[in-house]
Amino acid sequence: MSKNQELADFIWSVADLLRGDYKRSEYGKVILPLTVLRRLDCVMAPTRQAVWDRAASYTGENKDGLLLAASKLKFYNLSEQTFDTISSDAANVAKNLKDYIRGFSSEATEIINRYEFHLQIDRLDNADLLYQVVRKFAGLDLSFEAVDNHDMGYVFEELIRKFADASNETAGEHFTPREVIELMVELLLAPDDDRLNGEGQVVKILDPACGTGGMLSAAEEHIRKLNPRVRVNLFGQELNAESYAICRSDMLLKGHTAKNIRFGNSFSQDGHDGETFNYMLANPPFGVEWKKVEKVVRQEHEDRGFDGRFGAGLPRINDGSLLFLQHMMSKMQPLKKDDAGDEVGGTRLAIVFNGSPLFTGGAGSGESEIRRWIIEHDYLEAIVALPDQLFYNTGISTYFWIVTNRKPADRKGRVILLDARDQWTKMRKSLGEKRKRMTRDQIGHICATYRDALSIAGDEGHPDHTRVKVFANRDFGYQRITVDRPLKLRFELTEDSLAQLGASAAVKKAVGGDAAVELLLAALKPLIGSQWSTKAEAWEALRTVMVAGGVLWPSAAPFQKALRDAVGVTDPEGEVQLIKGKPEPDPDLRDNENVPLGEDIDEYLAREVLPHVPDAWIAETRNPKTKEVERFKLGYEIPFTRQFYVNTPPRPLTEIDAELKSLEAEIQALLGEVTNG
């Protein structure tokens, strides 16, 4: 068991004290905020006295800056209480703990308030548990020397995982496995090693679904390994209050501007409106509906178009994944050229999706239009397929999308598909749905394959050739045509068709009420069993008996349609029905075909369709927006699995037969032993 695991388990053992007075789902309301408070308490210890002395010696009003300088941190506490003093006074533990929390500077106070811990202080005190719990935390050393920020991040993530398990929630909504983050960060940043070196570099990174901040921290660590002198500014937004508080406290402890981590829904409360970033990365929740913010999102889409965030389109309401991607892309820095003609600016981003955004939605749908906009503007650099069972809350397959507005010259106009689904090692112990992990060597292998993807794709002898494919942007586009065939009918009058006419509201209205319907049915009854090969013959016979029976022949379209629906029978050898001289399409025979982008749809029809159904044609429809007649809809999809499908031929029948005979012989032998024994 790792040191971080042991520390998390020790902290979680506080649950033993809470059991009975708290439900399992409520343990986190006590343990998480107290862990943050104890961490802050330990980190402040070296400069606590200096802060108190500076506060006592300065009587002016605006002393926040002086106290921050004295603390050598981004926060301080003016209370004379510490965890040591609070835990040594059992009679006043609630009073002293509240005084301690009130003593924090504004940045720390904003974080602590998100936990609403004041409610738990009174509850714990009333249950005679507060002193015991505080005393246990007071014995825990969470100083920088004992637990650095990297390890503390692991501890918080493990605590949240335990909290999610106890609450029946999904831990994956709060954080991402570290090896997944490591791979994502390397794929995102590796091509920019040269950009990140040099003096005076300032880098802005955003995660709009930042959870506890693991991705932001990993990105910063990677950049600082390349260039310790670079200035990294981290930004994030999070909807879950506990995760937000942990992330913000982590930023505070690392010396970052904690207010750059915003609370709220990224769609309806954009915490970084108008800002742009060098890098962005995110693991938004999979398949989560956006109905709660539909009004705001739809209004921005309709009113602002591409001046807003969602101009490309809106996905279906039950999955907001592609909204997150558009939200991030709206914050890409523009690509420019400096005086030397070199490209500067621009953004790279990486996002984790399940398989749905690759192909969900047909031509003309919101999802397809979003993919079309991304691909036609040459923003999609690559998609990397990951192993399944890699995340805590789902065992489904997942994919990295690498998106950028500054592709390298040799990758412009192309998209890389990299299949890394076999790059995993089985875990000794499952964590939720997570049963697999990627080793450091496997991550390195994926990154090396990604770096050399173009040469590997062109070298059939390379061992990784089958896991890399490179496509032109237009290869993902298609023209969706509707192929119609003529409606062919023969005509007959049966008991069922007569009953259908009697029940038709259109017939009743056309002939003048129930009494007229009865006359109609009586007039037609002698023709039951009659058949006609053409509509003209059928209509002449039906009209004749109706007139003879005292029923007028209505010429209105609703009656004519109801009559044909009742007596018409589809028949491949029947008469072709016409509308204004043209064949009427049969809706039951209607089919759709996806024609590769750039191929002539008429040539496709002649080659792929007409040899099988010579009477087919391409339907024409009127676009409700442009009012123009269209013969196809343009769509985009990324059929990743299809591109890497390897057909496994079935075993020969002789081999299967031999195996069955062998098994039969074994069974007979075993039965013989039983009966003879």
N, C-alpha and C positions, 0 to 999 in steps of 0.2 A: 504494500500500500504506500502511495506517495506521501510526502510530507504535507502537501496541500490537502490531500484527501483526509489525512489524519486530523488536520486542523479544522477542516469543515465538519468532520464527524464530531469532534470535541465541542465545537460551537453548537451544533445541532442537538447535542445531548441535553441542552437546556430544556428540550421538549419533555424530558422526564419529569421536570419540575412542573411543567404546565399541564401535563396530562390530567384530565378530570375537570379542571376549571376552564380549559380551552379545548375546542375541537381541533382535530388534526389539521383541518384546513386553515386554522387561525394561527398556527405556530409562527408562521412567517411574519405576522404583524408585530411580534415581539422580537424575534431573533434578528431579522434583517436590520431594523433601525438601531438596535443596540450594538450590532456589529459595526455599523457605520460610526456610531458615537464613540465606541471604544477605539476604533482606528484613529479617529480625529484626536481623541484624548492622548493616545500614545505618541502620535506625530507631533503634537504641540508641546510635549514635555520639555524638550531641550531649550525652548525659547519662551516658555510660559512666564517665568519670573521677569524676563526682560520686557515682556508686554505689560505686565502689571506695573513695573517700575516706570515705564514710559507713560502709561496712562495716569499714574499718580503725579508725575512731574510736569505734565502738560495740562493746563486748565482751559485751553481754548476749545472752541466748538468743533472745528473741522480737523479731527485728529485721526481719521480713518487711515489715511496714507502713512502717517507716522507709526501707527500700530501694526499695519501690514509689514512695514519695513522692519520693525522690531521682531515680528514673528518669523520673518524669512519664509513666509508661506502666503497663500492667497486668502487666508482667513485667520481669525484669532478668537479668543474667548476671554472676556473680562471678569467672569465669575471667579470667586475665590474657591469654588468647589472643583474637585477632580474626582475621578472614579475611586481613588484611594480614600478621600475624605467622605464621599457619599456612602461607600460600603463600610465605613467604620462607625457610622452613626445610625443604628437600626431604627431609632425612634423617629428620626427626621428624614428618612431616605426619600420619601416622595417630595417633600418640600425642597430638599437640597438638589434633587435631580432636576426639578422644574427650574430652579434658580440657575443651575448649570446650563441648561438648554437655552434659557433667556439670555445668557451671557455671550452667545456666539455672534459673530459679525453677520451682516445681512446675507452674504453669499451662502454661508453654511446654514443659516436659519431657513432660507428658502428651500433647501434640500430636505432638512429635517421635517419641515411642516408638511411635505408631501406624504410622509408616512402617517400623519395624524396620530403621532405617538402619545400625545398628551392624553388621549382617550384610554390608551393601554396602561399608562402610569396609574391612573385612578383605579382601573379594573384590577391590576396586579396588587395594588396596595390593599384594596378591599378584600382580596383573597389571601392576604398575608404571604404573597409570593415575591413582592417587589425586592425586598432586601436580599432574598436568596438568589434571585436572578442577577441583580447588579453585582453581588459579591462574586458570583461565578465569572462574570465578564471582567471584573477588576483583576482577577488573577491571570488574565490572558494578555500576553505580550504581542501587540500588533504594531510595534514600531517599525520604522524603515529597516533597521538593522536586523530585526527578527523575520520580517516578511516584506519583501520588496513589492513594488507596485504590480509587477508581472504576476507574481505568485498570488497576491491579494485578489487579482482579477479572477484567477482560477478558483479561489476560495468562494468568492461571491457567486460565480457561476454554479459551483457545486451546491451551494446553499439554495439558490433559486431552483435548481433541478429537484432538490429534495422538497422544497416548498411546493413545486408544481405537482410532484408525485402525491404529496399529502392532500393537495387540493383537487386532485383529478383534473388538473389543467395541463396545458402543453408547454413543456419547457422550451421547445423550439421557438415559441413566440417571443421568447426573451433573449436567447443567445444562440450562437452557432458554434458547433464543435471547432476546437482550435485548429485541427489539421486542415479543415475545410477553409477556414479563414486564411491560414498560411498559404495554401495553394492559390486562393483567390487573389491575395495581395501580390504574390509573386507574378502571376499571370498579368495582373494589372500594371505593375510597376517595372517589371524586368526590361521591357523595351526602352525604358526611359533612364537607364543608368547614367548615360552621358548628360542628359538634361539635368539630372539631380545633383551632379557634381559641380564644383566651382564655388566661388565666394558669393555671398549676398543672396543666396537662394531663399525664396519665401514660397511655401507650398500651402495651399488651402485644400482640405479634404472634408467631404460631407458624407454622412450616412443618414438618410432620412427615416430610417427605421432602426435606430442604433441600439436598441436593447440596453444591455449593460455596458456597451462601448467597446466590446472585444475587437471588432473590426477596425475601429479607429486607432486603438492602441497598437494593434499588429501592424497597421500601415505606417504609423509613426516609427515603430521599432525598425522596420525594414529600411525606411528612408535614412534613419540616423546611422545605421550600419554602413550605408553607402557614403554618407556625408554628415559627420557629427556636427558640422557648423550650420547646417540648413535650419531655417526657422519653419517649424511645422505648426500650422493653426488648424485645430480640429473643430468641426461643427457637426451637430446632430439634432435629431428630433425623435421623441419617443412618446407613445400614447399610454403605456403602462406606468403607473405612478411609481411603483417600487423599482422597476428597471431604470426609469428616468433618474430617480434619486441616487441610485448606485452609480450610474454613468456620470452624473454631474459631480458627485463626491470624488470619483476617481479622477476626473479632469482637474478638480480643485487641488487634490493632493499632488498631482503631477505638475502643477504650476501653470496649467492652461487657463484660459478665460472661461470660467464655468458657465457664464451666461450664453455662450455659444451653443450650449445644449438646451434645446427648447422643448417645452411640454405641449402636447396636443396632437391632433390629427393633421398629418402633412397635407391632406387634400383640402380640408376646409379651413385650416389655420396654418398657412405656410409660414413657418418660423424664420425662413431665410429668403423672403420675397425680394427679388431684385438683385440678389447676390449670385456670383458665378464662382466656380471652383476648378482647380487643376485636376483633381481626382474625386471620384465618387464611387461608393460601393454600398451594397445593401442586400439583405436577405429578408424581404418582406414576407408576411404570412402567406402561405399558399391557399389559393382558392377561397379567399375571404370576400364576402359581398360588400359592396360600397353603397348600399341602399340608404344608410343613415346620412350620407353626405351627397346623395344623388342630386338634390336641388342645386346645391352650390356648384358642383362639378358640371352639371349639364348647363347651367346658366353661363359659366365661364366658357364652356365649349361653344355655345351658340352666340354669345355676345362678343367674345374676344378672338375666337378662332386661333390662328397661329400667333397672335399677339399675347395670348394666354398660354397655359401649359398643355391644354388638351386639344389642340387644333387638329391633330391627325385623325382623331376619332375616339369613340367611347366603346369599351368592351361591354360584354353582357354584364348584367348587374351582379351576378354571383361570383365574379372573379375580378378583383381590381389590380391584378399583377401588372398589366400593361399601362395602367394609370401611374403606378410608381415609376415605371421606366420613362414615361413622358414627363413626369414631374422632374425627374433627374436631368433629362436631356434639355429641359428648359433652362437649366442652370449651367450649361456648358459655356466655357469661355470662347469667344470668337477666335478663329484662326487668322493670324495676320502675318505679314512679312516685314522683317526689319530692314534697315538701310542696306544691308548686305544681300538682301533677297532671300534670307533664310526664314523658314516658318517659325513663328513664335506664337505662344498662346495655345488655345485648343484644350481639349479635355479628354481624358480616358475614364471610362466607368465600367464597373462589373456588377452584375446583379444575379442572384440565384432564383431560378424559376423551376416549377415542375414542368411536365411535358406539355401542358395545355396551351401556353402561349405560342408554341411552335406551329400549331395547325388548327386550333379551334376557330370556328367561324369561316363560312364560305366566302366566295368572291363577293365583294361589296359590303361585307359585314364590318362592324367597327374594328374587330381584331385584325382582319385582313387589311383594312385600310391603314392601320397603324404599322403593321409589318411592311406594307408597300412603301409608306413614307420613309421608314428607317432604311430599307434596303435601296430604294431608288436614290436616296441622298448619300449613299455609300457610307452610312454610319456603322453598319454591322461588320465588325472585324472577324469575330469567331464565335462559335458555340462549342462548349466542351461538355460532353456527357460524363456524369459522375457515377460511381457505383451506387446501387440502391442500399437501403438500410444503413445510411451514413449519418442520418439526423436523428435527434432524440424523439421527435414527435411524429415521424412518418417513415415508412419503409419504402416509399415510392422512389422512382428514378428522378433525378434532379439534373439541372443543366446550368452552367455559367454562360451568360451572354456577355461578351466583351464588345462594348460600343464606344466609338470615338469619332471625333470630327477632324482627326489628324492622323489618318492611316499612313504608314510608311509607303514610299513610292511603289515598292514591289508588291504591295497588298491592295493597292487601290483598285476598285472595281471587282474585288474578289472577296469571298467569304470562306473561312476555314472551318471545317467540321472535324473535331477531334474526339475520338471514342476512347474514353479512359474508364469504361465501365468495369474492366477487369483489374484495375489497379487498386487492390484492397487486401487487407489482412484481417482474418477473423479475430474478434475480441474474445478474450478469455471469459469475460463477464459482460452480459448485455446491460445497456443503460437505456431503459425505455425501449424504443424501436431501434436504437442504435446497436447493431451487431457487428459492424465492420468499421475499420479505420484505415487510413492511409499512412504508410510509414514515410519517414524522411526520404528514403531512397525512391519510393514510388512518386512522391511529390516532385523530386528532382527529375525523375524520368519524364513525367508529364510536361514539366516546364521545358525540358530540353527538346522534347518532341514538338512542342508548340513553337519554340524558337526557330526550329529548322523545318517547320511544317511544309513550306513550299518545295524544298529540295527532297524531302522524304516522299511527298506526294508524287514527285516526278521520277522516283527511283524505285522500280518494281522489285529490286533485289534487297531493298532496305528492310530490316526485320520489323519496323513499325509502319511499313507502307500501307498495310490494310487498315490501320487505325486512323489514317489521315486522308481526308478528301478536300479538294479545293474546287470551288464553283465560282462561275461568273455571277454577278448580282442577278442578272436577268434569268438565270436558271431556276430561280425560285418563283418566278412569275408564271402565270398561266391565264389563258382566256377561257372562261367558262361559258360554253354554248349550251343552249337548250335545243335538243333535237326532237322535232315533232314528226308524227306520222298521221296519215288521214284517218278520220273516224269512218269506219265502214259498218253499215247496218243492213240487216234484213228486218222485216216487219211482220209481227203476228199478234193476234188478239187471243188472250187466254183469260181464265178466271182471275189469275193474279193481276194481270194488267188492267182488267175491268175494275177490280177492287182498288187498285192504285188510283185510277181516275176518279172513283167515287170518293176517295179520301183527300183529293187534291183541293187545296184552298183556291188555287188559281183557276181550276175548272169551275168550281162553285161560283166564283165571282164573275167569270166570263159568261156562263149560261144563265145566270140570274137567280141563284138560290137553290135550296135543297130540293124543291119540287122539280125544278128543271133538270137537276142532276139525276133524279130518279127516271125522268123521261129519257135522258141521254143513255143511261145504263140499259134501260129496257129496249131502246132502239138498236144498241150495239150488240146485245146479247146473241142474236141469231148468227153473228159473225165469229163467235168463239170457235177457235180452231183454224181460222183462216190465216194464210200466210201470203206475203207479197214480197217480191224481190226488189221493188223500188218504192221510194217514198210517194211518188206520183200515183202509182197504182193503189197503194194503201189509202192515201188521202181521198182519192176518188171514191173508193168503196165505202169508206167511213162517212164521207160527206153525204153520199146518196142515202144511206140508211138513216142518218140523223135527220135529214130533211123530210124523209118519208115518215119519220116518227114524230114530227112536229117540233124538232129542236133546230134552232138556227146554228149555222156553222160560224163560230167566232174566228175572226182573222187576227185578233190581237196576239202579240208575241208570247205573252205568258201562257195562253191556252195552247198555242202551237208547240211550245217547248214541253209543257206538261203531257201533251198527247204523244209527242215523240219519245219522251222518257218512258212512257208506259208501254208503248207498242214496239219501240225500236229495240233490237237485240244485236249486240256487237257480233260481227262475223267477218273473219279474214277474207271471205269471198263475197262479202256484201257490197252494197252500193256506197261509193264515196260520197260523203255529205259535203255540201258546198255552202260557203258564206260569201255572198257577193262575187260569185264566180270562182272563188278560190277554195281549195280543200280545207275543211274544218279539222283542226287538230283533235286527236283523241287523247284526253288527259291521262287515261290509264296507260297509254303507250309512251308518254313523254319521258325523256331521259336527259341526263346532263353529261357532258364530256368536258374534260379539262384539256385544252389544247396548249402545248408549250408556247411560251411567249416568243413572238417573232415568226411563228409558223402561220401560213395562210389558212384560215379556218375552212374555206371552201375546198382547198386541196386536202386538208385533213378529213373532211366529210367524205370526199370522193374516195379516199384511200382506205379509211378505217370503218366507215359506216355503210355507204351505199352498196358495197358488194354483198352485204348481209340483208339490208332493208332498202331496196332501190327507191321506194317511194318517200323516203325521209327528207326533211329539209331543216334548215336552221331557223328557229323562231326569231321574230323581231318584236321587241318590246319598246315602249316609250318610257324614257327616264323621267320619273316624277319631278325631279329637280330641274334638269336642263330642258325637258320637253322634247329632247331629240330621240329619234329612233335608234335603238342599239341592237346589235346582233350578238354581242358577247359582253360579259362583265369581267373586268380585270381583277385578278386575285393574287395573293402571295401566301405561300405556306412553306414551312421548312420540314420536310418529311425525314427527319434525322434517322429514325429507326429503319426506314425503308432503304436508305442509302447504305447502311451497314449490315443489311440482312444477308445472312449466308444460308443458302438452302442446304438442309441436311437430308440426303436421299433416304427413303425408307429401307429398312433391312431387307435383304432378299428373302423371298418366301421359303426357299429351301433351308436357309439358316434358321428361320423362325420355326419351321416344321421339325427340324432336327432337335432344336431346343425343347419343344413341346414333348417330343417322344422321349427325350432324356429325362425330363421332369416326370413324365408318366411312369417310366421305368423305376425311378427313385421312389415314387409314391407306392407303386405296387410292392417294391421290396420292403418298405416300411410297414405296409399293411400285412405282408407275409410274416414279418417279425412279431407283430402284435397277435395275429391269429395263431401262430405256432408257439408263441411264448406262453 
